[in-house]
Amino acid sequence: MSADADRDDRDLEADPGTSTSGRVRVPVDAVCVGCGRIRVTRTSLEAMEIDPRAALSDIDAADCTSFKHVCRSCRAITWWNPIAILTGLLESERERGE
């Protein structure tokens, strides 16, 4: 976890995702259904049932489905509900060459 976490312990500079089998992970604000914490997580568009060819700027979090992800607070794999697609974070990472 980065040292730049805010007071809610949300990691705003989540570890950059890597491409795995052609799937790119995108940063999203999401809420864990187990504990209710809101965190920046990374998941694939496919996991949220979004066409991977879709432009990120055209995707609304309301169009995304829940996805499974590890929750550090629950210490388990839980369902997460997306709140926002963090296109700004993704663009700033690209500008920095990450």
Gaussian input, Z-matrix of N, CA and C with variables (Angstrom, degrees):
# hf/3-21g

backbone

0 1
 N
 C     1     B1
 C     2     B2     1     A1
 N     3     B3     2     A2     1     D1
 C     4     B4     3     A3     2     D2
 C     5     B5     4     A4     3     D3
 N     6     B6     5     A5     4     D4
 C     7     B7     6     A6     5     D5
 C     8     B8     7     A7     6     D6
 N     9     B9     8     A8     7     D7
 C    10    B10     9     A9     8     D8
 C    11    B11    10    A10     9     D9
 N    12    B12    11    A11    10    D10
 C    13    B13    12    A12    11    D11
 C    14    B14    13    A13    12    D12
 N    15    B15    14    A14    13    D13
 C    16    B16    15    A15    14    D14
 C    17    B17    16    A16    15    D15
 N    18    B18    17    A17    16    D16
 C    19    B19    18    A18    17    D17
 C    20    B20    19    A19    18    D18
 N    21    B21    20    A20    19    D19
 C    22    B22    21    A21    20    D20
 C    23    B23    22    A22    21    D21
 N    24    B24    23    A23    22    D22
 C    25    B25    24    A24    23    D23
 C    26    B26    25    A25    24    D24
 N    27    B27    26    A26    25    D25
 C    28    B28    27    A27    26    D26
 C    29    B29    28    A28    27    D27
 N    30    B30    29    A29    28    D28
 C    31    B31    30    A30    29    D29
 C    32    B32    31    A31    30    D30
 N    33    B33    32    A32    31    D31
 C    34    B34    33    A33    32    D32
 C    35    B35    34    A34    33    D33
 N    36    B36    35    A35    34    D34
 C    37    B37    36    A36    35    D35
 C    38    B38    37    A37    36    D36
 N    39    B39    38    A38    37    D37
 C    40    B40    39    A39    38    D38
 C    41    B41    40    A40    39    D39
 N    42    B42    41    A41    40    D40
 C    43    B43    42    A42    41    D41
 C    44    B44    43    A43    42    D42
 N    45    B45    44    A44    43    D43
 C    46    B46    45    A45    44    D44
 C    47    B47    46    A46    45    D45
 N    48    B48    47    A47    46    D46
 C    49    B49    48    A48    47    D47
 C    50    B50    49    A49    48    D48
 N    51    B51    50    A50    49    D49
 C    52    B52    51    A51    50    D50
 C    53    B53    52    A52    51    D51
 N    54    B54    53    A53    52    D52
 C    55    B55    54    A54    53    D53
 C    56    B56    55    A55    54    D54
 N    57    B57    56    A56    55    D55
 C    58    B58    57    A57    56    D56
 C    59    B59    58    A58    57    D57
 N    60    B60    59    A59    58    D58
 C    61    B61    60    A60    59    D59
 C    62    B62    61    A61    60    D60
 N    63    B63    62    A62    61    D61
 C    64    B64    63    A63    62    D62
 C    65    B65    64    A64    63    D63
 N    66    B66    65    A65    64    D64
 C    67    B67    66    A66    65    D65
 C    68    B68    67    A67    66    D66
 N    69    B69    68    A68    67    D67
 C    70    B70    69    A69    68    D68
 C    71    B71    70    A70    69    D69
 N    72    B72    71    A71    70    D70
 C    73    B73    72    A72    71    D71
 C    74    B74    73    A73    72    D72
 N    75    B75    74    A74    73    D73
 C    76    B76    75    A75    74    D74
 C    77    B77    76    A76    75    D75
 N    78    B78    77    A77    76    D76
 C    79    B79    78    A78    77    D77
 C    80    B80    79    A79    78    D78
 N    81    B81    80    A80    79    D79
 C    82    B82    81    A81    80    D80
 C    83    B83    82    A82    81    D81
 N    84    B84    83    A83    82    D82
 C    85    B85    84    A84    83    D83
 C    86    B86    85    A85    84    D84
 N    87    B87    86    A86    85    D85
 C    88    B88    87    A87    86    D86
 C    89    B89    88    A88    87    D87
 N    90    B90    89    A89    88    D88
 C    91    B91    90    A90    89    D89
 C    92    B92    91    A91    90    D90
 N    93    B93    92    A92    91    D91
 C    94    B94    93    A93    92    D92
 C    95    B95    94    A94    93    D93
 N    96    B96    95    A95    94    D94
 C    97    B97    96    A96    95    D95
 C    98    B98    97    A97    96    D96
 N    99    B99    98    A98    97    D97
 C   100   B100    99    A99    98    D98
 C   101   B101   100   A100    99    D99
 N   102   B102   101   A101   100   D100
 C   103   B103   102   A102   101   D101
 C   104   B104   103   A103   102   D102
 N   105   B105   104   A104   103   D103
 C   106   B106   105   A105   104   D104
 C   107   B107   106   A106   105   D105
 N   108   B108   107   A107   106   D106
 C   109   B109   108   A108   107   D107
 C   110   B110   109   A109   108   D108
 N   111   B111   110   A110   109   D109
 C   112   B112   111   A111   110   D110
 C   113   B113   112   A112   111   D111
 N   114   B114   113   A113   112   D112
 C   115   B115   114   A114   113   D113
 C   116   B116   115   A115   114   D114
 N   117   B117   116   A116   115   D115
 C   118   B118   117   A117   116   D116
 C   119   B119   118   A118   117   D117
 N   120   B120   119   A119   118   D118
 C   121   B121   120   A120   119   D119
 C   122   B122   121   A121   120   D120
 N   123   B123   122   A122   121   D121
 C   124   B124   123   A123   122   D122
 C   125   B125   124   A124   123   D123
 N   126   B126   125   A125   124   D124
 C   127   B127   126   A126   125   D125
 C   128   B128   127   A127   126   D126
 N   129   B129   128   A128   127   D127
 C   130   B130   129   A129   128   D128
 C   131   B131   130   A130   129   D129
 N   132   B132   131   A131   130   D130
 C   133   B133   132   A132   131   D131
 C   134   B134   133   A133   132   D132
 N   135   B135   134   A134   133   D133
 C   136   B136   135   A135   134   D134
 C   137   B137   136   A136   135   D135
 N   138   B138   137   A137   136   D136
 C   139   B139   138   A138   137   D137
 C   140   B140   139   A139   138   D138
 N   141   B141   140   A140   139   D139
 C   142   B142   141   A141   140   D140
 C   143   B143   142   A142   141   D141
 N   144   B144   143   A143   142   D142
 C   145   B145   144   A144   143   D143
 C   146   B146   145   A145   144   D144
 N   147   B147   146   A146   145   D145
 C   148   B148   147   A147   146   D146
 C   149   B149   148   A148   147   D147
 N   150   B150   149   A149   148   D148
 C   151   B151   150   A150   149   D149
 C   152   B152   151   A151   150   D150
 N   153   B153   152   A152   151   D151
 C   154   B154   153   A153   152   D152
 C   155   B155   154   A154   153   D153
 N   156   B156   155   A155   154   D154
 C   157   B157   156   A156   155   D155
 C   158   B158   157   A157   156   D156
 N   159   B159   158   A158   157   D157
 C   160   B160   159   A159   158   D158
 C   161   B161   160   A160   159   D159
 N   162   B162   161   A161   160   D160
 C   163   B163   162   A162   161   D161
 C   164   B164   163   A163   162   D162
 N   165   B165   164   A164   163   D163
 C   166   B166   165   A165   164   D164
 C   167   B167   166   A166   165   D165
 N   168   B168   167   A167   166   D166
 C   169   B169   168   A168   167   D167
 C   170   B170   169   A169   168   D168
 N   171   B171   170   A170   169   D169
 C   172   B172   171   A171   170   D170
 C   173   B173   172   A172   171   D171
 N   174   B174   173   A173   172   D172
 C   175   B175   174   A174   173   D173
 C   176   B176   175   A175   174   D174
 N   177   B177   176   A176   175   D175
 C   178   B178   177   A177   176   D176
 C   179   B179   178   A178   177   D177
 N   180   B180   179   A179   178   D178
 C   181   B181   180   A180   179   D179
 C   182   B182   181   A181   180   D180
 N   183   B183   182   A182   181   D181
 C   184   B184   183   A183   182   D182
 C   185   B185   184   A184   183   D183
 N   186   B186   185   A185   184   D184
 C   187   B187   186   A186   185   D185
 C   188   B188   187   A187   186   D186
 N   189   B189   188   A188   187   D187
 C   190   B190   189   A189   188   D188
 C   191   B191   190   A190   189   D189
 N   192   B192   191   A191   190   D190
 C   193   B193   192   A192   191   D191
 C   194   B194   193   A193   192   D192
 N   195   B195   194   A194   193   D193
 C   196   B196   195   A195   194   D194
 C   197   B197   196   A196   195   D195
 N   198   B198   197   A197   196   D196
 C   199   B199   198   A198   197   D197
 C   200   B200   199   A199   198   D198
 N   201   B201   200   A200   199   D199
 C   202   B202   201   A201   200   D200
 C   203   B203   202   A202   201   D201
 N   204   B204   203   A203   202   D202
 C   205   B205   204   A204   203   D203
 C   206   B206   205   A205   204   D204
 N   207   B207   206   A206   205   D205
 C   208   B208   207   A207   206   D206
 C   209   B209   208   A208   207   D207
 N   210   B210   209   A209   208   D208
 C   211   B211   210   A210   209   D209
 C   212   B212   211   A211   210   D210
 N   213   B213   212   A212   211   D211
 C   214   B214   213   A213   212   D212
 C   215   B215   214   A214   213   D213
 N   216   B216   215   A215   214   D214
 C   217   B217   216   A216   215   D215
 C   218   B218   217   A217   216   D216
 N   219   B219   218   A218   217   D217
 C   220   B220   219   A219   218   D218
 C   221   B221   220   A220   219   D219
 N   222   B222   221   A221   220   D220
 C   223   B223   222   A222   221   D221
 C   224   B224   223   A223   222   D222
 N   225   B225   224   A224   223   D223
 C   226   B226   225   A225   224   D224
 C   227   B227   226   A226   225   D225
 N   228   B228   227   A227   226   D226
 C   229   B229   228   A228   227   D227
 C   230   B230   229   A229   228   D228
 N   231   B231   230   A230   229   D229
 C   232   B232   231   A231   230   D230
 C   233   B233   232   A232   231   D231
 N   234   B234   233   A233   232   D232
 C   235   B235   234   A234   233   D233
 C   236   B236   235   A235   234   D234
 N   237   B237   236   A236   235   D235
 C   238   B238   237   A237   236   D236
 C   239   B239   238   A238   237   D237
 N   240   B240   239   A239   238   D238
 C   241   B241   240   A240   239   D239
 C   242   B242   241   A241   240   D240
 N   243   B243   242   A242   241   D241
 C   244   B244   243   A243   242   D242
 C   245   B245   244   A244   243   D243
 N   246   B246   245   A245   244   D244
 C   247   B247   246   A246   245   D245
 C   248   B248   247   A247   246   D246
 N   249   B249   248   A248   247   D247
 C   250   B250   249   A249   248   D248
 C   251   B251   250   A250   249   D249
 N   252   B252   251   A251   250   D250
 C   253   B253   252   A252   251   D251
 C   254   B254   253   A253   252   D252
 N   255   B255   254   A254   253   D253
 C   256   B256   255   A255   254   D254
 C   257   B257   256   A256   255   D255
 N   258   B258   257   A257   256   D256
 C   259   B259   258   A258   257   D257
 C   260   B260   259   A259   258   D258
 N   261   B261   260   A260   259   D259
 C   262   B262   261   A261   260   D260
 C   263   B263   262   A262   261   D261
 N   264   B264   263   A263   262   D262
 C   265   B265   264   A264   263   D263
 C   266   B266   265   A265   264   D264
 N   267   B267   266   A266   265   D265
 C   268   B268   267   A267   266   D266
 C   269   B269   268   A268   267   D267
 N   270   B270   269   A269   268   D268
 C   271   B271   270   A270   269   D269
 C   272   B272   271   A271   270   D270
 N   273   B273   272   A272   271   D271
 C   274   B274   273   A273   272   D272
 C   275   B275   274   A274   273   D273
 N   276   B276   275   A275   274   D274
 C   277   B277   276   A276   275   D275
 C   278   B278   277   A277   276   D276
 N   279   B279   278   A278   277   D277
 C   280   B280   279   A279   278   D278
 C   281   B281   280   A280   279   D279
 N   282   B282   281   A281   280   D280
 C   283   B283   282   A282   281   D281
 C   284   B284   283   A283   282   D282
 N   285   B285   284   A284   283   D283
 C   286   B286   285   A285   284   D284
 C   287   B287   286   A286   285   D285
 N   288   B288   287   A287   286   D286
 C   289   B289   288   A288   287   D287
 C   290   B290   289   A289   288   D288
 N   291   B291   290   A290   289   D289
 C   292   B292   291   A291   290   D290
 C   293   B293   292   A292   291   D291

   B1=1.4394
   B2=1.5165
   B3=1.3153
   B4=1.4516
   B5=1.5203
   B6=1.3162
   B7=1.4522
   B8=1.5194
   B9=1.3266
   B10=1.4544
   B11=1.5227
   B12=1.3182
   B13=1.4649
   B14=1.5225
   B15=1.3396
   B16=1.4550
   B17=1.5204
   B18=1.3370
   B19=1.4600
   B20=1.5224
   B21=1.3166
   B22=1.4598
   B23=1.5178
   B24=1.3203
   B25=1.4655
   B26=1.5207
   B27=1.3436
   B28=1.4589
   B29=1.5107
   B30=1.2995
   B31=1.4517
   B32=1.5205
   B33=1.3391
   B34=1.4556
   B35=1.5130
   B36=1.3081
   B37=1.4577
   B38=1.5223
   B39=1.3162
   B40=1.4669
   B41=1.5156
   B42=1.3182
   B43=1.4595
   B44=1.5143
   B45=1.3302
   B46=1.4628
   B47=1.5212
   B48=1.3053
   B49=1.4616
   B50=1.5174
   B51=1.2755
   B52=1.4540
   B53=1.5062
   B54=1.3059
   B55=1.4562
   B56=1.5195
   B57=1.3097
   B58=1.4514
   B59=1.5115
   B60=1.3233
   B61=1.4633
   B62=1.5195
   B63=1.3183
   B64=1.4533
   B65=1.5148
   B66=1.3241
   B67=1.4618
   B68=1.5132
   B69=1.3279
   B70=1.4545
   B71=1.5232
   B72=1.3028
   B73=1.4599
   B74=1.5243
   B75=1.3258
   B76=1.4579
   B77=1.5249
   B78=1.3421
   B79=1.4587
   B80=1.5298
   B81=1.3239
   B82=1.4612
   B83=1.5205
   B84=1.3230
   B85=1.4528
   B86=1.5138
   B87=1.3258
   B88=1.4595
   B89=1.5216
   B90=1.3265
   B91=1.4609
   B92=1.5256
   B93=1.3273
   B94=1.4669
   B95=1.5281
   B96=1.3228
   B97=1.4640
   B98=1.5269
   B99=1.3310
   B100=1.4573
   B101=1.5132
   B102=1.3371
   B103=1.4665
   B104=1.5268
   B105=1.3324
   B106=1.4598
   B107=1.5176
   B108=1.3227
   B109=1.4680
   B110=1.5131
   B111=1.3180
   B112=1.4604
   B113=1.5171
   B114=1.3346
   B115=1.4625
   B116=1.5109
   B117=1.3150
   B118=1.4573
   B119=1.5216
   B120=1.3110
   B121=1.4587
   B122=1.5164
   B123=1.2981
   B124=1.4677
   B125=1.5166
   B126=1.3082
   B127=1.4564
   B128=1.5183
   B129=1.2983
   B130=1.4623
   B131=1.5230
   B132=1.3176
   B133=1.4579
   B134=1.5229
   B135=1.3325
   B136=1.4605
   B137=1.5286
   B138=1.3378
   B139=1.4623
   B140=1.5248
   B141=1.3412
   B142=1.4622
   B143=1.5277
   B144=1.3429
   B145=1.4627
   B146=1.5289
   B147=1.3405
   B148=1.4607
   B149=1.5219
   B150=1.3168
   B151=1.4656
   B152=1.5264
   B153=1.3333
   B154=1.4692
   B155=1.5245
   B156=1.3210
   B157=1.4673
   B158=1.5211
   B159=1.3271
   B160=1.4626
   B161=1.5222
   B162=1.3248
   B163=1.4659
   B164=1.5259
   B165=1.3303
   B166=1.4611
   B167=1.5188
   B168=1.3263
   B169=1.4614
   B170=1.5280
   B171=1.3274
   B172=1.4657
   B173=1.5255
   B174=1.3292
   B175=1.4665
   B176=1.5217
   B177=1.3186
   B178=1.4582
   B179=1.5300
   B180=1.3170
   B181=1.4649
   B182=1.5261
   B183=1.3264
   B184=1.4681
   B185=1.5257
   B186=1.3395
   B187=1.4632
   B188=1.5291
   B189=1.3188
   B190=1.4649
   B191=1.5256
   B192=1.3275
   B193=1.4604
   B194=1.5234
   B195=1.3160
   B196=1.4609
   B197=1.5204
   B198=1.3325
   B199=1.4613
   B200=1.5193
   B201=1.3252
   B202=1.4644
   B203=1.5248
   B204=1.3419
   B205=1.4579
   B206=1.5304
   B207=1.3080
   B208=1.4615
   B209=1.5262
   B210=1.3245
   B211=1.4635
   B212=1.5193
   B213=1.3187
   B214=1.4629
   B215=1.5222
   B216=1.3289
   B217=1.4677
   B218=1.5196
   B219=1.3329
   B220=1.4715
   B221=1.5257
   B222=1.3262
   B223=1.4668
   B224=1.5243
   B225=1.3401
   B226=1.4618
   B227=1.5263
   B228=1.3154
   B229=1.4564
   B230=1.5205
   B231=1.3323
   B232=1.4598
   B233=1.5243
   B234=1.3133
   B235=1.4557
   B236=1.5207
   B237=1.3247
   B238=1.4576
   B239=1.5199
   B240=1.3337
   B241=1.4567
   B242=1.5220
   B243=1.3342
   B244=1.4634
   B245=1.5271
   B246=1.3260
   B247=1.4616
   B248=1.5244
   B249=1.3437
   B250=1.4665
   B251=1.5214
   B252=1.3269
   B253=1.4602
   B254=1.5257
   B255=1.3202
   B256=1.4662
   B257=1.5250
   B258=1.3238
   B259=1.4623
   B260=1.5193
   B261=1.3223
   B262=1.4623
   B263=1.5195
   B264=1.3240
   B265=1.4634
   B266=1.5181
   B267=1.3228
   B268=1.4606
   B269=1.5252
   B270=1.3370
   B271=1.4658
   B272=1.5230
   B273=1.3393
   B274=1.4694
   B275=1.5226
   B276=1.3409
   B277=1.4639
   B278=1.5199
   B279=1.3154
   B280=1.4664
   B281=1.5217
   B282=1.3295
   B283=1.4638
   B284=1.5243
   B285=1.3334
   B286=1.4678
   B287=1.5174
   B288=1.3318
   B289=1.4550
   B290=1.5066
   B291=1.3185
   B292=1.4734
   B293=1.4990
   A1=108.17
   A2=118.24
   A3=120.79
   A4=110.66
   A5=115.53
   A6=120.74
   A7=111.42
   A8=118.00
   A9=122.40
   A10=112.56
   A11=117.62
   A12=120.87
   A13=108.64
   A14=116.84
   A15=118.89
   A16=110.51
   A17=116.62
   A18=121.06
   A19=113.38
   A20=118.03
   A21=121.00
   A22=111.79
   A23=117.25
   A24=123.02
   A25=111.45
   A26=116.77
   A27=121.00
   A28=107.91
   A29=117.68
   A30=123.14
   A31=108.61
   A32=116.33
   A33=121.11
   A34=112.54
   A35=117.29
   A36=120.75
   A37=107.82
   A38=115.25
   A39=121.30
   A40=110.08
   A41=115.73
   A42=120.18
   A43=110.24
   A44=117.19
   A45=119.30
   A46=110.89
   A47=115.21
   A48=120.18
   A49=110.85
   A50=115.97
   A51=120.86
   A52=108.97
   A53=115.71
   A54=119.89
   A55=108.66
   A56=116.08
   A57=121.76
   A58=107.53
   A59=116.00
   A60=121.26
   A61=111.49
   A62=117.37
   A63=121.01
   A64=114.24
   A65=117.67
   A66=120.73
   A67=109.42
   A68=116.84
   A69=121.98
   A70=108.32
   A71=116.37
   A72=120.92
   A73=109.41
   A74=115.54
   A75=121.47
   A76=108.87
   A77=117.38
   A78=119.92
   A79=110.64
   A80=115.63
   A81=121.37
   A82=109.45
   A83=116.34
   A84=121.24
   A85=105.22
   A86=117.64
   A87=120.11
   A88=109.89
   A89=115.21
   A90=121.40
   A91=109.04
   A92=115.47
   A93=121.76
   A94=108.29
   A95=117.18
   A96=119.70
   A97=111.63
   A98=117.74
   A99=121.10
   A100=113.23
   A101=116.66
   A102=120.12
   A103=113.82
   A104=117.52
   A105=120.51
   A106=115.02
   A107=117.91
   A108=120.07
   A109=110.79
   A110=115.66
   A111=121.90
   A112=107.36
   A113=115.66
   A114=121.23
   A115=109.82
   A116=114.70
   A117=120.80
   A118=106.40
   A119=116.94
   A120=121.84
   A121=108.21
   A122=115.70
   A123=120.66
   A124=108.63
   A125=114.50
   A126=120.34
   A127=108.67
   A128=115.76
   A129=119.60
   A130=109.60
   A131=115.55
   A132=119.92
   A133=110.23
   A134=115.81
   A135=120.10
   A136=111.64
   A137=117.31
   A138=120.78
   A139=111.58
   A140=116.85
   A141=121.50
   A142=111.35
   A143=115.62
   A144=123.60
   A145=112.70
   A146=115.18
   A147=122.95
   A148=107.46
   A149=116.83
   A150=122.14
   A151=108.49
   A152=118.89
   A153=121.24
   A154=113.22
   A155=117.76
   A156=120.66
   A157=112.17
   A158=117.87
   A159=121.88
   A160=110.36
   A161=116.05
   A162=121.27
   A163=108.23
   A164=116.73
   A165=120.44
   A166=111.96
   A167=117.14
   A168=120.28
   A169=112.04
   A170=117.54
   A171=121.72
   A172=113.12
   A173=117.57
   A174=120.92
   A175=109.75
   A176=115.61
   A177=122.03
   A178=107.57
   A179=117.39
   A180=120.67
   A181=111.77
   A182=117.50
   A183=120.88
   A184=111.75
   A185=116.80
   A186=121.21
   A187=112.38
   A188=117.05
   A189=121.95
   A190=110.57
   A191=116.00
   A192=120.52
   A193=109.79
   A194=116.46
   A195=121.66
   A196=109.42
   A197=115.82
   A198=121.17
   A199=108.94
   A200=116.08
   A201=120.97
   A202=109.71
   A203=114.89
   A204=121.38
   A205=107.50
   A206=117.12
   A207=121.36
   A208=109.49
   A209=116.23
   A210=121.75
   A211=107.52
   A212=115.75
   A213=119.79
   A214=111.34
   A215=116.98
   A216=119.97
   A217=111.40
   A218=116.61
   A219=121.21
   A220=111.68
   A221=115.82
   A222=122.00
   A223=111.05
   A224=114.18
   A225=120.33
   A226=109.08
   A227=115.21
   A228=120.49
   A229=106.46
   A230=116.12
   A231=121.02
   A232=110.03
   A233=115.67
   A234=121.30
   A235=109.04
   A236=116.05
   A237=123.30
   A238=108.77
   A239=116.43
   A240=122.13
   A241=108.87
   A242=118.18
   A243=120.58
   A244=111.69
   A245=115.37
   A246=122.10
   A247=109.85
   A248=116.25
   A249=121.13
   A250=109.78
   A251=115.77
   A252=122.31
   A253=105.78
   A254=117.96
   A255=122.22
   A256=110.93
   A257=115.51
   A258=120.01
   A259=111.35
   A260=118.03
   A261=120.97
   A262=112.09
   A263=117.39
   A264=121.66
   A265=110.32
   A266=116.75
   A267=121.39
   A268=110.78
   A269=117.48
   A270=121.43
   A271=111.54
   A272=117.78
   A273=119.73
   A274=111.12
   A275=117.66
   A276=120.66
   A277=110.61
   A278=116.56
   A279=120.31
   A280=110.79
   A281=117.27
   A282=121.07
   A283=111.35
   A284=116.53
   A285=120.86
   A286=111.72
   A287=117.03
   A288=120.69
   A289=114.36
   A290=118.22
   A291=121.55
   A292=110.82
   D1=140.70
   D2=-176.69
   D3=-76.19
   D4=161.34
   D5=179.20
   D6=-77.11
   D7=-6.41
   D8=-176.58
   D9=-94.22
   D10=35.54
   D11=178.66
   D12=-79.41
   D13=143.43
   D14=-179.67
   D15=-84.72
   D16=-173.42
   D17=-174.97
   D18=-61.79
   D19=-26.32
   D20=178.39
   D21=-83.40
   D22=6.63
   D23=-179.18
   D24=65.32
   D25=27.46
   D26=176.27
   D27=-89.57
   D28=127.42
   D29=179.89
   D30=-83.40
   D31=100.11
   D32=-176.77
   D33=-78.25
   D34=-10.95
   D35=175.39
   D36=-120.12
   D37=61.67
   D38=-178.33
   D39=-55.55
   D40=150.71
   D41=-179.65
   D42=-53.20
   D43=132.35
   D44=179.59
   D45=-57.37
   D46=136.65
   D47=178.45
   D48=-74.49
   D49=159.39
   D50=176.96
   D51=-118.55
   D52=155.90
   D53=176.80
   D54=-78.74
   D55=130.70
   D56=177.42
   D57=-131.76
   D58=117.33
   D59=179.45
   D60=54.28
   D61=39.01
   D62=177.46
   D63=80.88
   D64=1.51
   D65=-179.55
   D66=-100.60
   D67=127.19
   D68=179.82
   D69=-104.65
   D70=134.34
   D71=179.12
   D72=-88.10
   D73=135.89
   D74=179.59
   D75=-113.47
   D76=146.16
   D77=178.87
   D78=-77.90
   D79=135.12
   D80=177.18
   D81=-136.77
   D82=146.02
   D83=166.15
   D84=-80.81
   D85=127.59
   D86=-177.75
   D87=-144.75
   D88=154.77
   D89=178.99
   D90=-111.09
   D91=132.18
   D92=177.41
   D93=-75.72
   D94=129.14
   D95=179.55
   D96=-75.11
   D97=-15.31
   D98=178.71
   D99=-77.12
   D100=-48.33
   D101=-174.51
   D102=-118.64
   D103=-11.69
   D104=178.07
   D105=84.64
   D106=2.57
   D107=179.49
   D108=-72.13
   D109=143.87
   D110=175.85
   D111=-104.21
   D112=127.68
   D113=-178.47
   D114=-141.37
   D115=160.29
   D116=169.07
   D117=-82.61
   D118=121.32
   D119=176.98
   D120=-127.19
   D121=166.20
   D122=177.00
   D123=-120.88
   D124=136.39
   D125=178.47
   D126=-150.95
   D127=165.99
   D128=178.26
   D129=-84.53
   D130=155.75
   D131=175.63
   D132=-62.14
   D133=-36.30
   D134=179.53
   D135=-60.61
   D136=-37.40
   D137=-179.95
   D138=-64.28
   D139=-26.49
   D140=178.20
   D141=-98.31
   D142=12.88
   D143=179.51
   D144=57.54
   D145=43.79
   D146=175.60
   D147=-113.83
   D148=139.45
   D149=178.02
   D150=-60.07
   D151=123.49
   D152=-177.69
   D153=-63.63
   D154=-15.07
   D155=177.76
   D156=-86.82
   D157=-5.58
   D158=-178.32
   D159=-67.71
   D160=144.84
   D161=176.11
   D162=-73.26
   D163=131.06
   D164=-178.09
   D165=-58.86
   D166=-33.75
   D167=-179.10
   D168=-67.22
   D169=-19.33
   D170=-179.31
   D171=-93.71
   D172=-3.97
   D173=-175.56
   D174=-92.44
   D175=130.29
   D176=175.71
   D177=-107.65
   D178=140.40
   D179=-178.46
   D180=-58.52
   D181=-29.02
   D182=179.37
   D183=-65.37
   D184=-21.80
   D185=179.18
   D186=-84.90
   D187=-9.49
   D188=-175.84
   D189=-91.46
   D190=147.89
   D191=176.18
   D192=-94.66
   D193=166.35
   D194=175.95
   D195=-63.39
   D196=154.24
   D197=-179.97
   D198=-139.56
   D199=158.53
   D200=178.32
   D201=-90.19
   D202=140.56
   D203=-179.35
   D204=-159.66
   D205=156.76
   D206=178.65
   D207=-74.76
   D208=131.81
   D209=174.30
   D210=-107.01
   D211=121.34
   D212=-179.26
   D213=-69.26
   D214=-33.15
   D215=179.56
   D216=-69.80
   D217=-44.90
   D218=179.68
   D219=-77.71
   D220=-19.41
   D221=-175.85
   D222=57.01
   D223=44.39
   D224=-178.75
   D225=-159.08
   D226=166.84
   D227=171.79
   D228=-83.84
   D229=123.03
   D230=-176.60
   D231=-130.05
   D232=172.12
   D233=174.12
   D234=-84.75
   D235=142.01
   D236=179.22
   D237=-124.16
   D238=139.38
   D239=176.09
   D240=-105.16
   D241=120.17
   D242=-179.92
   D243=-67.14
   D244=139.62
   D245=177.43
   D246=-108.07
   D247=-40.98
   D248=-178.52
   D249=-154.10
   D250=144.65
   D251=171.86
   D252=-88.91
   D253=123.18
   D254=-173.79
   D255=-90.24
   D256=70.75
   D257=-178.54
   D258=-65.80
   D259=-31.67
   D260=178.70
   D261=-62.90
   D262=-41.72
   D263=177.61
   D264=-64.56
   D265=-42.19
   D266=179.34
   D267=-63.35
   D268=-42.97
   D269=179.41
   D270=-65.35
   D271=-40.91
   D272=179.81
   D273=-66.51
   D274=-34.46
   D275=176.45
   D276=-65.82
   D277=-40.66
   D278=178.56
   D279=-64.03
   D280=-40.24
   D281=179.08
   D282=-63.85
   D283=-35.02
   D284=179.51
   D285=-82.30
   D286=-6.28
   D287=178.54
   D288=82.63
   D289=21.49
   D290=-179.90
   D291=-84.76

